[in-house]
Amino acid sequence: MTKVSDIIQLLQRHFPEEIASSGDPIGIQLGSKEQLVTKIMTTLDVRMQVVDEAIDQGVNLIISHHPLIFRPAPNLDFADPQNAIYAKLIKHGITVYAIHTNSDKAQDGSSDWQAEELDLLDVEPFCPDDDGIAIGRKGRLHQSMTAEEFAYYVKEKLKIKLVRLITADNHKPISTVSFICGDGNKYWHQAVHDQLDAFITGDVYYHTGHDMIAAGLTVVDPGHYTEKIFKEKLAERLDQWLAAQGRAIPVVQSQVSTNPFQDFG
């Protein structure tokens, strides 16, 4: 008999809650630690389509990267789409647990998984958070390439349809790079400080792009949905960790795309 608390204890060994960034609402989002676990689903986001998918598959524990509850609900009026998600989860007895920046900062977590995807050499911690633990990674490409070639390289390695290139010179040579998973707008100055050739992060704002160019930094923005690697890698790790403990609990990955954007070109 495995409880949610047993799964949390297992996850805590690899993604300690205490290393999450200050104010990041990770951990139990909804449900009970005392609930018995029969099937687990990993996902990037908890949206209504993901909840429906979990119900259809008999899942009663969802482990997500992005927290379900970022801000306190002012009310629980089920006419609100977000509140409707909470209501459906409760009705079907599904517990939600989030691992966000503690996955980004952990060894063998989201940042290391993305470094593997990008095939970087000499990977090191990048950009210490308030607790001194790096939230990103930096490394070296196998060979130098132009900024334009690097944009195509990121697109191919992350298996996505679209990236945005922010640079003053498309022919600038790129060898050393750093990245922050998801939205790393506030961390780009560290890449300038470290004298890196390029920085990768999602959701770059228009005026921030101007500032990056003025500072001489080349940036590739692959969007936020590249963090989908979380659901794939965590499912693989959970299968291994549960098997090592002799716990026969099936783990599935959500097949729902929660990317709110469609690419047209």
Sequence and secondary structure as in RCSB ss.txt:
>XXXX:A:sequence
MTKVSDIIQLLQRHFPEEIASSGDPIGIQLGSKEQLVTKIMTTLDVRMQVVDEAIDQGVNLIISHHPLIFRPAPN
LDFADPQNAIYAKLIKHGITVYAIHTNSDKAQDGSSDWQAEELDLLDVEPFCPDDDGIAIGRKGRLHQSMTAEEF
AYYVKEKLKIKLVRLITADNHKPISTVSFICGDGNKYWHQAVHDQLDAFITGDVYYHTGHDMIAAGLTVVDPGHY
TEKIFKEKLAERLDQWLAAQGRAIPVVQSQVSTNPFQDFG
>XXXX:A:secstr
  BHHHHHHHHHHHS GGGS TT   EEEES TTSB S EEEES   HHHHHHHHHTT  EEEESS S SS  S 
  TTSHHHHHHHHHHHTT EEEE  HHHHHSTTSHHHHHHHHTT EEEEEEEE TTS EEEEEEEEEEEEEHHHH
HHHHHHHTT S  EEE S TT EEEEEEEEEEE GGGHHHHHHTT SEEEEE   HHHHHHHHHTT EEEE  SG
GGGHHHHHHHHHHHHHHHHTT    EEE            
